[in-house]
């Protein structure tokens, strides 16, 4: 496995040997972990069933869980999905950025069925990270890129975390440092009369609802056959158990704190990590997966999680934590 350190600030990477080598691997159907503004993604050519199968194998991911395809622009996205006025309005407002739009897939799109889990819809996103947009543009094909971790495990926000979880299962990692947002993209489906929030994430629900001038609907039947990534009940799961909304710390537990005031028993916790001592939800989102990994490595049987507000990015954080705390199903390795 190779690691290519790349400065994330330029908009062109033509002369970067690491970029060129990573592109060669992707063109050959290999797996490359790439940075996005949310988390690191495990990227492969979305039009190649063999390459996408490699993602599922590396992640040990349930094959009915569809993947997001990353493109370089709205124009590129429209080659694969049908964008009505609502979808286009959201894309123009929030792309590049942490918003995935699930739209009807065009019959002419070469994105393979394995990437869409056989659904008639496709999840599309334009990442804010320039190097990843440049890769899709140079490849000339979308990149399927779920989070670069084994399925159900804590998402990776650094190249080091990717290497620790996936090791020699992948060709290499483009290292642009820690990801700035830290939780995955918000997923909104635009396939019926009402836009549906399938997954809270890096763009708060309120910002989307304000733009649209109406509330987002809730999904109706995502439990058995997810229509978007990250919707399995037991997801983002550490080895330790997770106890939510903890008002105290019990013997043998680690503590995932939030805010300046720690609960009773914190001084005896096996390990303590604070998402944001200042109570800042943006900082908490960025720190979530890294601190979960740290506490999981402490050996504690349970991680006690202090209450997190549900407003803004808190909704996405609480969603991830609820999935981490869910009873483990057969899909968790």
C-alpha positions as CSV (number, residue, x, y, z in Angstrom):
1,X,0.0,0.0,0.0
2,X,1.3,3.4,-1.0
3,X,0.6,6.8,0.7
4,X,0.7,9.9,-1.5
5,X,0.9,13.2,0.5
6,X,-0.8,15.9,-1.6
7,X,-1.3,19.5,-0.9
8,X,-5.1,19.9,-0.9
9,X,-5.1,23.6,-1.8
10,X,-4.3,23.7,-5.6
11,X,-7.0,23.2,-8.1
12,X,-4.8,21.5,-10.7
13,X,-2.7,18.4,-10.0
14,X,-1.3,17.6,-13.4
15,X,2.3,17.8,-12.3
16,X,1.9,15.8,-9.1
17,X,3.5,12.3,-9.4
18,X,1.3,11.0,-6.5
19,X,-1.8,12.2,-8.2
20,X,-0.7,10.6,-11.5
21,X,0.1,7.3,-9.8
22,X,-3.2,7.2,-7.9
23,X,-5.1,7.9,-11.2
24,X,-3.3,5.0,-12.8
25,X,-4.4,2.7,-10.1
26,X,-8.0,3.9,-10.3
27,X,-8.0,3.5,-14.1
28,X,-6.8,-0.1,-13.7
29,X,-9.7,-0.9,-11.4
30,X,-7.8,-0.8,-8.1
31,X,-8.9,0.8,-4.8
32,X,-7.5,4.1,-3.7
33,X,-8.6,5.9,-0.5
34,X,-9.3,9.6,-1.2
35,X,-9.9,12.6,1.0
36,X,-13.2,14.4,1.0
37,X,-14.4,17.2,3.2
38,X,-16.5,14.7,5.2
39,X,-14.5,11.5,5.7
40,X,-11.9,9.6,3.7
41,X,-13.6,7.6,0.9
42,X,-12.6,4.2,-0.5
43,X,-12.7,5.1,-4.2
44,X,-13.0,2.9,-7.3
45,X,-14.3,3.3,-10.8
46,X,-18.1,3.4,-10.4
47,X,-18.7,2.1,-13.9
48,X,-16.6,-1.1,-13.3
49,X,-18.5,-4.0,-11.5
50,X,-15.1,-5.6,-10.8
51,X,-13.8,-2.5,-9.2
52,X,-16.9,-1.9,-7.1
53,X,-16.9,-5.5,-6.0
54,X,-13.4,-4.8,-4.7
55,X,-14.9,-2.1,-2.5
56,X,-17.4,-4.5,-1.1
57,X,-14.7,-7.1,-0.5
58,X,-12.3,-4.7,1.2
59,X,-15.1,-3.2,3.4
60,X,-16.9,-6.5,4.0
61,X,-20.0,-4.4,3.1
62,X,-23.5,-5.8,2.6
63,X,-24.0,-5.7,-1.2
64,X,-27.6,-4.4,-0.9
65,X,-26.2,-1.2,0.6
66,X,-25.8,1.2,-2.3
67,X,-22.7,3.5,-2.8
68,X,-22.5,7.2,-3.5
69,X,-20.9,8.1,-6.8
70,X,-18.7,11.2,-6.8
71,X,-18.5,13.5,-9.8
72,X,-16.7,16.7,-10.5
73,X,-19.6,19.0,-11.3
74,X,-23.4,19.3,-11.6
75,X,-23.0,18.9,-15.4
76,X,-21.2,15.6,-14.8
77,X,-23.9,14.5,-12.4
78,X,-26.6,15.2,-14.9
79,X,-25.1,12.6,-17.2
80,X,-26.0,10.0,-14.6
81,X,-29.1,11.2,-12.9
82,X,-32.3,13.1,-13.7
83,X,-32.3,16.4,-11.9
84,X,-35.6,18.2,-11.6
85,X,-35.9,21.9,-10.6
86,X,-35.7,20.9,-6.9
87,X,-32.6,18.7,-7.3
88,X,-30.9,21.3,-9.4
89,X,-31.6,24.1,-6.9
90,X,-30.0,22.0,-4.1
91,X,-27.0,21.1,-6.2
92,X,-26.4,24.7,-7.2
93,X,-26.6,25.8,-3.6
94,X,-24.6,23.1,-1.9
95,X,-22.3,21.6,-4.5
96,X,-19.4,21.2,-4.1
97,X,-20.1,20.2,-0.6
98,X,-21.4,17.5,1.9
99,X,-24.7,16.9,0.2
100,X,-25.6,13.7,-1.6
101,X,-28.7,13.8,-3.9
102,X,-30.5,10.5,-4.7
103,X,-32.3,10.9,-8.0
104,X,-33.6,8.7,-10.8
105,X,-30.7,7.1,-12.6
106,X,-30.5,7.8,-16.3
107,X,-30.7,4.6,-18.4
108,X,-27.7,5.8,-20.3
109,X,-25.5,6.1,-17.2
110,X,-22.6,3.6,-17.2
111,X,-22.6,3.4,-13.3
112,X,-22.8,-0.3,-12.6
113,X,-25.7,-2.0,-11.0
114,X,-23.6,-3.2,-8.1
115,X,-22.8,0.5,-7.2
116,X,-26.6,1.3,-7.0
117,X,-27.5,-2.0,-5.4
118,X,-29.8,-2.7,-8.3
119,X,-32.0,0.3,-7.6
120,X,-33.5,2.6,-10.2
121,X,-32.0,5.6,-8.3
122,X,-28.4,6.8,-7.9
123,X,-26.7,8.8,-5.2
124,X,-24.5,11.6,-6.5
125,X,-22.2,14.1,-4.8
126,X,-19.7,16.7,-5.8
127,X,-17.1,16.7,-3.1
128,X,-15.5,20.0,-1.9
129,X,-12.0,18.5,-1.9
130,X,-10.4,19.6,-5.2
131,X,-8.1,16.6,-5.5
132,X,-11.0,14.2,-5.5
133,X,-12.9,16.3,-8.1
134,X,-9.8,16.4,-10.2
135,X,-9.5,12.6,-10.0
136,X,-13.0,12.1,-11.3
137,X,-12.5,14.6,-14.1
138,X,-9.2,13.1,-15.1
139,X,-10.6,9.5,-15.0
140,X,-13.6,10.6,-17.0
141,X,-15.8,8.4,-14.8
142,X,-17.6,8.7,-11.4
143,X,-15.9,7.4,-8.3
144,X,-17.9,5.2,-6.0
145,X,-16.4,6.1,-2.7
146,X,-18.0,4.9,0.6
147,X,-16.2,5.7,3.8
148,X,-12.7,4.1,3.8
149,X,-13.2,1.7,6.7
150,X,-14.5,-1.9,7.1
151,X,-18.3,-2.0,7.0
152,X,-20.0,-1.0,10.2
153,X,-16.8,0.3,11.8
154,X,-15.9,3.8,12.7
155,X,-15.3,6.1,9.7
156,X,-11.8,7.4,9.0
157,X,-11.0,11.1,9.1
158,X,-7.3,10.7,8.6
159,X,-5.0,8.7,6.3
160,X,-3.6,6.9,9.4
161,X,-7.0,5.7,10.3
162,X,-7.6,4.3,6.8
163,X,-4.3,2.5,6.9
164,X,-5.0,1.0,10.3
165,X,-8.4,-0.3,9.2
166,X,-7.8,-1.4,5.6
167,X,-4.1,-2.0,5.5
168,X,-3.0,-4.0,2.4
169,X,-6.5,-4.4,1.1
170,X,-6.1,-1.2,-1.0
171,X,-3.5,0.1,-3.5
172,X,-2.9,3.4,-1.7
173,X,-4.1,6.5,0.1
174,X,-4.0,10.1,-1.0
175,X,-3.2,11.9,2.2
176,X,-4.5,15.5,2.5
177,X,-4.5,15.6,6.3
178,X,-7.5,15.4,8.6
179,X,-10.9,15.9,6.9
180,X,-12.5,19.3,7.9
181,X,-16.2,18.3,8.4
182,X,-15.8,14.9,10.0
183,X,-19.3,13.3,9.5
184,X,-20.6,12.0,6.2
185,X,-22.7,13.9,3.7
186,X,-26.4,14.7,4.2
187,X,-28.5,12.5,1.9
188,X,-31.7,13.8,0.3
189,X,-33.8,11.9,-2.1
190,X,-35.6,13.8,-4.9
191,X,-37.5,10.9,-6.5
192,X,-41.1,11.7,-5.6
193,X,-43.3,14.7,-4.8
194,X,-41.6,15.5,-1.6
195,X,-37.8,15.7,-0.9
196,X,-36.9,13.1,1.7
197,X,-34.1,13.3,4.3
198,X,-32.5,9.8,4.1
199,X,-29.5,10.6,6.3
200,X,-28.6,13.7,8.3
201,X,-25.0,14.8,7.8
202,X,-22.6,17.6,7.0
203,X,-25.3,20.1,5.9
204,X,-27.9,20.7,8.6
205,X,-31.5,19.9,7.8
206,X,-32.5,23.5,8.5
207,X,-30.3,24.9,5.8
208,X,-31.9,22.7,3.2
209,X,-35.4,23.3,4.4
210,X,-34.8,27.1,4.4
211,X,-33.6,27.0,0.8
212,X,-36.6,24.8,-0.3
213,X,-39.1,26.7,1.8
214,X,-40.7,23.5,3.1
215,X,-39.8,20.6,5.5
216,X,-38.0,17.5,4.4
217,X,-40.0,14.3,4.7
218,X,-38.9,11.2,6.6
219,X,-38.1,7.9,4.9
220,X,-40.8,5.3,5.0
221,X,-39.3,1.9,4.3
222,X,-35.5,2.0,4.6
223,X,-35.1,-0.7,7.2
224,X,-34.9,-3.8,5.0
225,X,-33.5,-2.5,1.8
226,X,-31.7,0.8,2.2
227,X,-32.1,3.3,-0.5
228,X,-29.1,5.2,0.5
229,X,-25.7,4.5,2.1
230,X,-25.4,4.5,5.9
231,X,-28.9,3.4,6.6
232,X,-28.3,0.0,8.2
233,X,-29.4,0.2,11.8
234,X,-26.1,-1.1,13.2
235,X,-23.5,1.1,11.6
236,X,-20.4,3.0,12.6
237,X,-20.0,0.5,15.4
238,X,-16.9,0.2,17.6
239,X,-16.0,-3.0,19.4
240,X,-17.1,-1.5,22.7
241,X,-20.8,-1.1,23.5
242,X,-22.2,2.4,23.4
243,X,-24.5,3.9,26.1
244,X,-26.2,7.1,24.9
245,X,-27.3,10.2,26.8
246,X,-25.2,9.1,29.8
247,X,-25.7,11.2,33.0
248,X,-22.9,9.4,34.8
249,X,-19.9,7.1,34.1
250,X,-20.1,3.6,35.5
251,X,-17.1,1.4,36.6
252,X,-15.1,0.2,33.6
253,X,-16.6,2.6,31.1
254,X,-14.8,5.1,28.9
255,X,-16.4,8.5,28.5
256,X,-17.2,10.4,25.3
257,X,-17.8,13.9,26.7
258,X,-19.4,17.0,25.2
259,X,-19.2,20.4,26.8
260,X,-17.2,21.8,29.8
261,X,-18.9,19.9,32.6
262,X,-18.1,16.2,33.1
263,X,-20.7,13.9,34.7
264,X,-20.2,12.0,38.0
265,X,-17.8,9.1,37.8
266,X,-15.7,10.7,35.0
267,X,-12.6,10.8,37.2
268,X,-12.7,7.0,37.3
269,X,-13.3,6.4,33.6
270,X,-10.9,4.2,31.8
271,X,-10.5,6.9,29.2
272,X,-12.0,10.3,28.5
273,X,-12.3,12.2,25.2
274,X,-14.2,15.4,24.7
275,X,-15.9,16.1,21.4
276,X,-15.9,19.8,22.2
277,X,-15.1,21.2,25.6
278,X,-16.7,24.4,24.3
279,X,-19.9,22.7,23.3
280,X,-19.4,23.5,19.7
281,X,-21.3,21.0,17.4
282,X,-19.1,21.7,14.3
283,X,-16.0,20.8,16.3
284,X,-17.8,17.8,17.7
285,X,-18.7,16.5,14.3
286,X,-15.1,16.9,13.1
287,X,-13.8,15.0,16.2
288,X,-16.5,12.3,16.4
289,X,-15.0,9.3,14.6
290,X,-11.4,9.9,15.7
291,X,-12.3,10.1,19.3
292,X,-14.6,7.1,19.1
293,X,-11.6,5.2,17.7
294,X,-9.4,6.4,20.6
295,X,-11.9,5.3,23.2
296,X,-12.5,2.0,21.5
297,X,-8.8,1.3,21.7
298,X,-8.9,1.9,25.5
299,X,-10.2,-1.6,26.1
300,X,-13.4,-0.4,27.8
301,X,-16.4,-2.7,27.4
302,X,-18.7,0.3,27.1
303,X,-18.4,3.9,25.9
304,X,-20.7,6.3,27.8
305,X,-21.7,9.2,25.6
306,X,-22.9,12.4,27.2
307,X,-26.1,14.0,25.8
308,X,-25.6,15.8,22.4
309,X,-28.1,18.5,21.4
310,X,-30.2,17.6,18.4
311,X,-30.0,20.9,16.6
312,X,-27.8,21.7,13.6
313,X,-25.0,19.2,13.1
314,X,-26.1,17.6,16.4
315,X,-28.7,15.7,14.4
316,X,-26.1,14.0,12.3
317,X,-23.9,13.3,15.3
318,X,-26.8,11.7,17.3
319,X,-27.7,9.7,14.2
320,X,-24.2,8.2,14.0
321,X,-24.1,7.5,17.7
322,X,-27.5,5.8,17.6
323,X,-26.3,3.5,14.9
324,X,-23.1,2.8,16.9
325,X,-25.3,1.9,19.9
326,X,-27.8,-0.3,17.9
327,X,-27.9,-4.1,18.5
328,X,-25.2,-5.6,16.3
329,X,-26.7,-7.5,13.3
330,X,-25.3,-10.2,11.1
331,X,-23.7,-7.6,8.8
332,X,-21.3,-6.3,11.4
333,X,-17.9,-8.2,11.0
